[in-house]
Amino acid sequence: MKAAPMDPKPLIRKRIRAAERDLVDLSHRIHAHPELAFEEVRASAWVAQHLSAAGFDVEHGCYGMPTAVRATVGSGRLHLAICAEYDALPEIGHACGHNIIAAAAVGAGLGLAGIAEDLGLTVTVLGTPAEEGGGGKILMLERGAFDGLDAAMMVHPAAAEMDAMPGTAVSQFDIRYRGTPAHAGAYPERGVNAADAMTVAQVAIGLLRQQTTGADRIQGIVTEAGSAANVIPDTSRGRWIVRSDTLAALAPLKARVARCFEAGALATGCELTVSPVGPDYADLRPDPAMLALYRANAEALGRTFLDLPGGAVVGAATDMGNVSHAVRTIHPMLGLDCVPAVNHQREFTAACITPAADRAVLDGAIAMAWTAADLAAMSDRAS
């Protein structure tokens, strides 16, 4: 192994700054072409192309997912992963800033590519599909993508700078009631009303919320409840999300919510079908030592963290949570100075291609790459 430079951080920053135009262009291109979960064909290809051009050994379409990417450089003893997300939300596009996440991950990879061997690092950039509900990282975790890793990291845009997002555990599922149609005016007694079943369940859930605490959240939408006012609806559908502090706390809450949907079926005589939408997301457990390194590096770049009493916003979730139960992980938040706009709003979509967002791409890339260099130095001293 070559002798590592005395201080690799100036060189890392220089390499990332040299790629500024390409990284910002990547962020803006992904933003301009939003793709939903598991459909990120263009975004994943662009990420793979950038990394291949930088000398990474790239596999595009892996772990059973056409839009997953694995790109590796170096052969050092310490193996780190940098995660890139690139899926968008229906209708509101990149309202969670995954374009910034992808570009920052590529930037961190570019900053480390030329010196990974000198630092004793193996660096893998993982393009992870379907964070917004599909659980791409969970599928990749189950299929070995994170095996043998010493640590994993990513950055995520938000309204304000935070070193840790206290991600909750989440379960998402589709609900379907099947009844019997009938003429609503002439023969209503012959119908079995699927829309009523959904209404009964929603009322039960509304009452259940009085007995939930902490990070417990129950959210849902009705996606179908009949098509004509004079026909008893024979089908109703909805998508629901249940959240709690941990997977252990999520299980009993899910059971209580399930009984609310069973009540709708029992009250109306409808048939109920519950279909999970992807795997359950685990609570996020960031590594304190890695967080301290990242925060120091981000502050050295001039970023200012918001320390909220009791932590950050409660209720957000990520499939990086499952990774954090298996590998040392960090998931810090990059502030875009866009208050009152917050994630999952159209205003936040617009904020994700502003000058503040472009700066976040570069700062996030540099801070992650510097953190990787710090971990490599610590590993050298330990050995």
N, C-alpha and C positions, 0 to 999 in steps of 0.2 A: 504494500500500500504506500502511495506517495505521502510525503510529509504534508500535513494540512497547513493552510495559510494561517499566520498568527491570528488574524481576525478576518474571517470570511464575510462578515456582514457588509462591508462597503462593496465588495465584489458582487454579492447577491443583489444588493439594491441597484447597482449599476446595470446588471443584466436585466432586471425587471423593468427598470426605467427605460432601457433601450427598446423594450418591446411594448412600450406604452400605447402607441398608436394601434398596434395589432390587438392588444388586449381590450382596449376600449371599443374597437370595431367589432370584436367578437361579442362583447356584452350587448352592444346595440343591435347586432344582427339577430342574436337569439331573442332579444326583446321584441324585435319587429316581426318575428315569425314564431309566435307562441304555439307550442305543441303540447297536447295533453299527455297524461300518464301512459307510458309504454308506447307512445307515438312520436317520440323525440328523434325522428330520423335525421333531420338536418342538424339539429343542435349537437347530437352525439357525434355525427360525422365531422362537424367543424372542430369539436374538441379533439377528436382523434387525429385529425390532420395537423393541427398545431403541435401536438405532442410528438407525432411522428417526425415532423420537420425539425424538432429540437433534439432528435436522437433517441427518443424513447422507443422501446420495443412495445408495439401497440397491437392489441387484440380488440377489434370492434365487432361486437356481437358475441357475447360470452355469457356463461352462467345461465344459459337457456333463455336469454333476453336479447333480441336483435339490437336494442338501443343501449346496452351496457357496454362500458369501455374499461379495459385494463391496460395501463401504460406504465412500464417499469424502466428505470435507469439505475445504474450502479449495482454493486454487488457487495456492499458493506454489511457488517454484522448487524447493525441496527436497522430494522426495516420499518419504515413509516408510510402510512397511507394518507393521501389528501383527497377528500371526497368532493366531487363536482355534481351538483344537481342542475337540472335544466328543464324540468317539466313546468307547465303553466297551469293556470286555473281556467275552468270554463267561463266564457263570456268576458272575464275581466283580465285575461292574459297574465302577464308577469307581475301580478299584484303582490307577490311575495319575494320578488327580486332574485329568482333563481338564475337569471342571466348574469348577475353580479357574482353569485356563488361559482358558477362555471368558469367565468373569466378569471376570477381570483385564484381558483385552484390551478388553472393552466399557468397563470403567472408565477405561482409559487413553484410549480414544477420546472418552469423555464429558469428560474433563479437558482435552482439546485442542480440542474442537469449537468452543468460543466464541472462541478466540484463535488458531486456525490461520492465518487471514489476517494477523493482526498479527505473527505470528512468521515469516511467509514460508514456511509449510508447506502441503503437501498431505498429508493423512493418510488412509490407506486401511486399514480393518480387513478382513482376509480371514478368513472362516469356512472352515476347511480340513477336509474330511471325511477319515475313514479313515486316521488316522496309525498305528493299531495293525494294520499289515500291508497296507493297501490302497494306501498311497503317494499319498494325495490331493494333497499339495503338489507331488509330482513331476508328476502329471497337470496340475495348474494351472500349474506352471512351463513345461511343454511347450506349453501352450495360451495362454501370454502373460500370465498373471496377474501376473508379477513383472517384466514388461518396463518399462523406464523408471524403475524404482525406484532410489533412492540407498541405501536401507538397509532391512532387515527385522529384526523382533525379536519375541520372545515370552518368557514365563516358564513354568516347569514345576515343580510341587511335587515334593519329595523328602524323605527323612528328615532331611537336614541341608542347610544353606545352602551353595551353591557358585556361584562366578561363571561357571564353564564346565563343561559336560559333554563329555568327550572321546568323542563318539559314533563308533561303529565303522560300517564298511560291512557291509551285510546283504543276503543273498539268501534268499528263501523260496519253497518249491515243494512241490507235492503229488506223491506217488509212488503208482503203482498197478501191481500185478502181476496178470496174468490167467493162470490155469492151467486145469486140467480137473478137475471133480468126480468122485468115485467113492466107493463104500461103503468106509469106512475099515477095516472088519473083513474083508469078503468079497473085495473086489477093490482093495486099496490100490495094487497095481502098475499099475492103469489110470489112476490119478490123477496130476495134475501140481500139486504143492502150493504154492499162492501164499503161504501163511503161512510155509513154510520159506524161500522166497525172501527175505521180509522179515527173517527171522531171520539168514540168511547175511549180508545187507547190514548189519544191526546189529552183528554180530560183527566184520565188516571195519571198520566205523566205529569201534568200540571200540578196535581195534588201531591204527587210523590216529591216534587221539588221542595216542598216545605220541610221534608225530613232529610234532605241532603246537606252536606257540610263541606268545608274546605274547598278543594279543587274539583269537587264533583260537578259535572256539567252534563246535561241531557239536551241534545239539539237535533232537530230534524226538519225535513221538508216533505210535503205531499207532492208527488210527481204525477199522480193520476187519481182521479176520483169521479169518473163518469164523463160522458161526452154529450149528453142531451138531458135537459131538465125534466122531460116527460118520460124518461126511462130510469127505472130503478138501477143504479150502478151495480154491475156484477163483478167489477174489478176495482180495487184501489191499491196504490203503491206509494211507497215513501222510502227515503233514505235517512238513517238515523245514526247519530254519533253519541257514544257514552264515554265520559272522561273521568278519571280519578287520579289521586296522587301517585299510586303505584299499581303494578299488576295485581298485587295481593288485594288491594282495596277495590280494584276494578271488578273483580269476579263477583262479589255479592251485589254490587250495584247493577251489573248486567243482568243478574238473575231477577232483581226487583223490576227492572224495566221490561224484561221478557214477560213477566206476569201481567203487566199493563197491556201488552199486545194480546196476550191470551185472553184477557178480559173482554177485549173487543170482539174476538172470535166467539167467545162463550155467550156474550149478550145478544149477538145478532144471528148466530148459527152459521157464520162464514168459516171457510177453511183458511188457515193461516200458514204462510210459508216465510221462514226467516233465512236469509242467505248472507253469510259473511262477505264483506267487501275487503279482501286482502287480510293479512295477518294482523293481530293486535300489536299496537305500538307500545313499547315499554317506556317507563319513566327514564329521563335522561340523568346520568350520573357522571358529571364532568370530573376529570382528574385535577385535584387542587394544585399539585406541583406544576403540571403543564399549564394550567390557567395562569398561574403567577408568572411564568416565563412569557406567555403570550401577552399578558397585560403590560408587563414592563416593556416589551418590544413595541407594542402599539402606542404606548405613551411616549416612547422615544421618537415616534413618528409624528407626535403632536396630537394624538387622539385623546379625547377626554371622556372618561367613563361616568355614567350615571349610576350611582349607588342608591338603589331604592330600598327603603325599610322593608325587611322581610323578603327581599328578592325582587325579581322582575315580574312581569305580567304573568298571572296565573292562567293556565288554560291552553297554552300552545303545546303542540306535540310534534315529534319528529321521529322518523324511523332510525335516526342516529341514536336514539335512546337504546334500542336493542343492541347496537354495536357497542355502546358504552358499558353494557353488562358483560361483554366478552373481551374487550380491548380497552386500554387506557385511551380516553377520548376527551376532546374539547370541541365546543360548538359556540364560540363567542359571537356576539351581535355587533354589526357595523352600523353606526348611526348615520342616517342620511340627512339630518337636520331638516326634517320635513313635517314636524308637528304643525297642525293637528292631524295630518294624514298618517295612517297606520296601516299595517299589513292587511291584505285582502280588501282594500278599497281601491277604486279606480284612481283616486288621487295618489295612492302609493305606486300604482303602475306608472304614472307619469313621473314620479320622483326617482324611479329606478334608471333613468337615462339623463339625469341632470349632472352638472359638474361635480356636485357632492357625491353622486353615485359613481362617477368615473374615478374620483379620488379614492373612494372606498375600494374599488377593484384593485388599485395599485397598493394602497396601504394594507389591505387584507392579504394580498399576495406576499408582500415583503414581511409582514409580521409573522405569517405562518412559516415562511422559509427561514427567517431568523430563529424562530422557535425550534425548528428542525435542527438548525446548526447548534443551538444551545443543548438540545438533547444529545446530539452526537458528541459534543465536548464533555458532557457529564458522563456519558457512557465510556469514553476514553479514560477519564480519570478513575472511574469505578473499576476498570479492568487493569 
